[in-house]
Amino acid sequence: MKYLTVAVLALCSFSGAQAAETFTGVITDDMCAGVGHARMRMGPTDPECVKACVMYHDSKYVLEAATEAGTRVYALSDQKLPAQFPAQKVRVVGTLDAATRTIQVESIVAAD
């Protein structure tokens, strides 16, 4: 039993929690992500469109990020912080769940 406990503890130390990453992109909504705001145009500006889609169409805030493989859209676990940055370039720090493409958000700040 003692050896089994040691083995389990050793395996747990190798499968530790993922480290947080930084993702840079634009906060948008999941209805306009990838296609732009011209299609919906729920307001006179892109930020107004994002806010209106979230408020009136039950859309969710997402991060649209340019990567080497093309544009990626990531769901965001926190839906309150992104409300401060509609249609703005930001840096999101968090842990990515690759299976669901969801970032467990730790922080969001405006990018330069």
N, C-alpha and C positions, 0 to 999 in steps of 0.2 A: 504494500500500500504506500509505503514511504517513497518508493521509486516512481510510482504512478503520479503522486503529487508533484514530485520534482519535475517529471516530464511535462505535465500539464502547465506548470509555472514557466518552464522554459519555452514552450510553444506560445504561451500568452505574451511573453516578452518580445517574440519575433513578430507577432501580429498586432503590434501596438496601433494606437490611433493614427490616422492620417494627419500629416502636417497641413496647416493652412497654406493656401496659395493666394496669389494676387491675380485678379482678372480685370482687364481694362476693356471698356466698351461703353455703349450708350444704353441708358435706361429707357425702355419703351414698354409697350404692352403686347401681350401675346397675340392680339388680333392684327396688329400692324407690323410685327417683327418679320423681317425678311422681305416685306413687300412695300414698306414705306407708308407714310400717312396720307398720301394723295388719294388713295382708294377710299378711305373712310372719311377723311377730313371732317372730324367731329368738332373742330374749332378753327379759329383763324391762324393758329400757329401749331407747330408740332407739339410743344409742351401742353397746350390746351387740348389737343387731340388725345394725347396719352391719358391725361387726367379724365377726360370725358369718357373714353373707352372703359377705363377702370370703374368709374362711378356709375355709368348708365348701362353698360353692356356686360358687367360682371367679368371683365377682362382682368388679367393678372399682370403685375409688373414683372418684366424679365430683363435680362442683360443680353444685348446683342453685341457680340464681340467678333472682331476680325481675327482670324487665326491663319496659320500657314495653310491649313486645309480648306480655307474659305470662311464664310460667316457662320458662326455658331450662336444658337440661342439657348440661354441657360435660365431655368426657372430659379426663382429666389425664394428661400424659406421665409424671409422677413418681408412682409408687404407694407410695413410702415415706413422704414427708412427710405426705400426708393421713391416714395411720394414726394420727398424733398428735392428730387433730381430728375423730373420728367424731361425726356429728350436731351439730357445732358451727358457729356462724357464723364465717366467716373472710374474709380478703382474700387473693386469689391474684394475684400479679404474674407476668405472662407474655405470650407472644405467641400470639394466636389464629389457628389455621388454620381459616378459615371453611368451607372445603369439607368438613372432617371434624369440625368443632366440637370440636377438640382444643386445649387450652391447653398450650403448651410452658412448663412451670412454671419460674419463677426462684425464687420464694419463696412461702411460705404462713405467715400469722400470724393469730392470733385477732382477730376484730373486736369492737369494743366494743358 
